[in-house]
Amino acid sequence: MATLKEKLAQIIPGLRDEVKTLVKDHGAKVVSEVTVEQLYGGQRGIRCLVCDTSEVPPDKGLIIRERPIGEIKDKLPEEIFYLLCTGELPDAAALKSLQEDLEKRQDVPAYVWDVLKAMPKDSHPMVMFDTAILVMEKESVFRKKYNEGMKKDVYWEPMLEDALNMIAKLPSIAAGIYRMRFNKGERIAPKKGIDWAANYVHMLGLPDPNGEFTKMMQLYLTLHTDHESGNVSAATTATVASALSDLYYAVSAGLNGLAGPLHGLANQECLGWILETNKKFGGKPTPEQLKNYAQETLNAGRVVPGYGHAVLRITDPRFDAFLAFGKKYCFDDPVVQTVSNVFDVVPDVLKQVQKIKDPWPNVDAGSGALLYHYGMTEFDYYTVLFSVSRTLGVAAQAIISRAMGYPIVRPKSVTTKWVKAQVTKT
């Protein structure tokens, strides 16, 4: 049985040789082109990044290491992290080894809690979470080893150490912030011998008499781990890490991007619209009421939150997974019922709007309703949950990047004057 580090050590030389040969034999080949519209449109669709951990084909949705997310949605987040790093799912022995390793690393330094306690009582939970990660930078193994002097071909090893140390502590930190920020009482100590997501639920302290909340959290943390490297949180983490900044700097930077309304805040906005809808109609609306209200929302210049995606042109398979969970475990909840009914009605309304390229729901259209059902009603905290999960993906990407020896990210920028000159040439 090989540990995660041993497994990586086995596969990294072959990966390096593969890329080295690819660049040597085909380095001058053109793989993409850029239009003026893309330049001014957030670089949408420009193929200029390499991400081997996952891909998101518009007609298929998230694929992690060649495995569609729908086929691995029942795997634990730890298993997904192992898969992201190595390209293989762990066997029982490797999973146990990883879980035991994370358990040994889970103690949070006391100074982290001191810093969080010193922050304003009304600080946003994401500010608290990002601060906790950044303040732990003094623990960075990468920075220590880099300052001591090490060869480039082993940069990935301390990056892995930083990733494992950080990931192990995130449930304790995130749960502690939840209890502190929302006056839930004293922090709850972690429990030994249970999986990463189950421990998180245990430390949150919310009721879970039949284990459904734990199952939902395992699903949530698995579905949000990775989504290519072009999204704001992943791209920012990768850019900062490419400067050989350690993982604490890089992840903190990436999660600051995740906090934006166009990225990680989406699920709370989706849930807000669902609750607003139910309130307006005094409960679950009829299909006709939903159709009219969706049209009314669009006519008012607003969007129906959770519908449409920058990349996808199908229903997000992650939404499918959440909806299936809701129908199995809590379909008596009118909020969950409305989420299902919106899915049945709204796409047809959106199809009538010519400029909407994707009328289908994304992952955020369903996740908030499930969190709300199980008692997590504090909307401002939802992005922290997303961050706990997404750290698995961006950390895996950073480990692979350092293993491959990828250089600092430094694209070339141009001025509008230059663009004008290019497009008006005769």
LINLINBEL-V244772 format. One line per field, one symbol per residue. ss: DSSP state (H for helix, E for strand, L for the rest). burial: b if it has 24 or more other ideal C-beta (glycine too) atoms within 12 Angstrom, else e. A space follows every 10 residues. Layout:
ss: ???
burial: ???
This chain:
ss: LLLHHHHHHH HHHHHHHHHH HHHHHHLLLL LLLLLHHHHL LLLLLLLLLL LLLEEEELLL EEEELLEEHH HHLLLLHHHH HHHHHHLLLL LHHHHHHHHH HHHHLLLLLH HHHHHHHHLL LLLLHHHHHH HHHHHHHHHL HHHHHHHHLL LHHHHHHHHH HHHHHHHHHH HHHHHHHHHH HLLLLLLLLL LLLLLHHHHH HHHHLLLLLL LHHHHHHHHH HHHLLLLLLL LHHHHHHHHH HHLLLLHHHH HHHHHHHHLL LLLLLHHHHH HHHHHHHHHH HLLLLLHHHH HHHHHHHHHL LLLLLLELLL LLLLLLHHHH HHHHHHHHHL LLLHHHHHHH HHHHHHHHHH LLLLLLLLLL ELLHHHHHHH HHHLLLLLHH HHHHHHHHHH HHHHHHHHHH HHHHLLLLLL LLLLLHHHHH HHHLLL
burial: eebbbebbee bbeebeeeee eeeeeeeeee eeeeeeeebe eeeeeeeebb bbbbbbeeee bbbbbebbbb ebbebbbbbb bbbbbbbbbb eeebbebbbb bbbebbebee ebbebbeeee eeebbbbbbb bbbbbbbebb bbbebeeeee eeebbbbbbb bbbbbbbbbb bbbbbbbbbb bbeeeebeeb eeebbbbbbb bbbbbbebee ebbbbbbbbb bbbbbbbbbb bbbbbbbbbb bbebbbbbbb bbbbbbbbbe eebbbbbbbb bbbbbebbee eeebbeeeeb bebbeebbee eebbbbbbbb bbebbbbbbb bbbbbbeebb eebbbbbbbb bbbebbbebb eeeeeeebbb bbbbbbbbbb bbbbbbebbb bbbbbbbbbb bbbbbbbbbb bbbbbbeeee eeeeeeeeee eeeeee
